[in-house]
C-alpha cells in the first residue's frame, strides 16, 4: 500500500511546486533571452534599412552628377569640333594670304 502520511504529502507537493517554479523560471529566462535577441535583430534590421536608404540617396546623387557630366562632356566635344573647324579655316586663310602662289598651283 502507499504511504499516506501527512508529512510526505506536503513534502511531495513542495517538491512539485519547486520543480514547477524552476521550470517557470527557466521558461521566463528563455523568453527574456528570445525577446532580447528579437530586439537586437530589429535594431540590426533598422540599421540595415537606414544604410540601404543612404545608398539609394548616394546612387541618385551620383546618377545626377553622371548625367550632368555627360551633358558637359558632349557640350565640350561639340565646342572642340567647332573650334577645330574654325582653326582649320583660319589656318587655311593664313596660308592663302602668306603663300598666294600655292593657290594657283
C-alpha positions as CSV (number, residue, x, y, z in Angstrom):
1,X,0.0,0.0,0.0
2,X,1.0,3.6,-0.3
3,X,2.4,5.7,2.5
4,X,-0.1,8.5,3.1
5,X,1.5,10.3,5.9
6,X,0.6,14.0,6.0
7,X,4.3,15.0,6.1
8,X,5.2,13.0,2.9
9,X,2.3,14.5,1.0
10,X,3.4,18.0,2.0
11,X,7.0,17.2,1.0
12,X,5.9,15.8,-2.3
13,X,3.7,18.8,-3.1
14,X,6.6,21.1,-2.1
15,X,9.0,19.3,-4.4
16,X,6.5,19.5,-7.2
17,X,6.0,23.2,-6.6
18,X,9.8,23.8,-6.5
19,X,10.2,21.8,-9.8
20,X,7.4,23.8,-11.4
21,X,8.9,27.0,-10.2
22,X,12.3,26.1,-11.6
23,X,10.7,25.2,-15.0
24,X,8.8,28.5,-14.9
25,X,12.0,30.5,-14.1
26,X,13.8,28.7,-16.9
27,X,11.0,29.4,-19.3
28,X,10.9,33.1,-18.3
29,X,14.7,33.3,-18.8
30,X,14.4,31.7,-22.2
31,X,11.6,34.2,-23.1
32,X,13.7,37.1,-21.9
33,X,16.6,35.9,-24.0
34,X,14.4,35.5,-27.0
35,X,13.0,39.0,-26.6
36,X,16.5,40.5,-26.3
37,X,17.6,38.6,-29.5
38,X,14.5,39.8,-31.3
39,X,15.1,43.4,-30.2
40,X,18.7,43.2,-31.4
41,X,17.6,41.7,-34.7
42,X,15.1,44.6,-35.1
43,X,17.8,47.2,-34.4
44,X,20.1,45.5,-36.9
45,X,17.2,45.5,-39.5
46,X,16.6,49.2,-38.9
47,X,20.3,49.9,-39.3
48,X,20.4,47.9,-42.5
49,X,17.3,49.7,-43.8
50,X,18.9,53.1,-43.0
51,X,22.1,52.1,-44.8
52,X,20.2,50.9,-47.8
53,X,18.3,54.2,-47.9
54,X,21.6,56.2,-47.7
55,X,23.0,54.1,-50.5
56,X,19.9,54.9,-52.6
57,X,20.3,58.6,-51.9
58,X,24.0,58.4,-52.9
59,X,23.1,56.4,-56.0
60,X,20.6,59.1,-57.1
61,X,23.1,61.8,-56.4
62,X,25.8,60.0,-58.4
63,X,23.4,59.4,-61.2
64,X,22.5,63.1,-61.4
65,X,26.2,64.0,-61.3
66,X,26.9,61.5,-64.1
67,X,24.1,62.9,-66.2
68,X,25.5,66.4,-65.7
69,X,29.0,65.3,-66.6
70,X,27.8,63.6,-69.7
71,X,26.0,66.7,-70.9
72,X,29.0,68.8,-70.1
73,X,31.3,66.3,-72.0
74,X,29.0,66.4,-75.0
75,X,29.0,70.2,-75.0
76,X,32.8,70.3,-74.7
77,X,33.2,67.8,-77.6
78,X,30.8,69.9,-79.7
79,X,32.7,73.1,-78.8
80,X,36.0,71.4,-79.6
81,X,34.8,70.3,-83.0
82,X,33.6,73.9,-83.7
83,X,36.9,75.4,-82.6
84,X,38.9,72.9,-84.6
85,X,36.8,73.7,-87.7
86,X,37.4,77.5,-87.1
87,X,41.1,76.9,-86.6
88,X,41.3,74.9,-89.8
89,X,39.5,77.7,-91.7
90,X,41.8,80.3,-90.1
91,X,44.9,78.3,-90.9
92,X,43.7,77.9,-94.5
93,X,43.1,81.7,-94.8
94,X,46.6,82.5,-93.4
95,X,48.2,80.1,-95.8
96,X,46.4,81.7,-98.7
97,X,47.5,85.2,-97.6
98,X,51.1,84.1,-96.9
99,X,51.5,81.9,-99.9
100,X,49.2,83.1,-102.7
101,X,51.1,81.1,-105.3
102,X,50.2,77.8,-103.6
103,X,46.6,78.6,-104.5
104,X,47.4,78.9,-108.3
105,X,49.1,75.5,-108.4
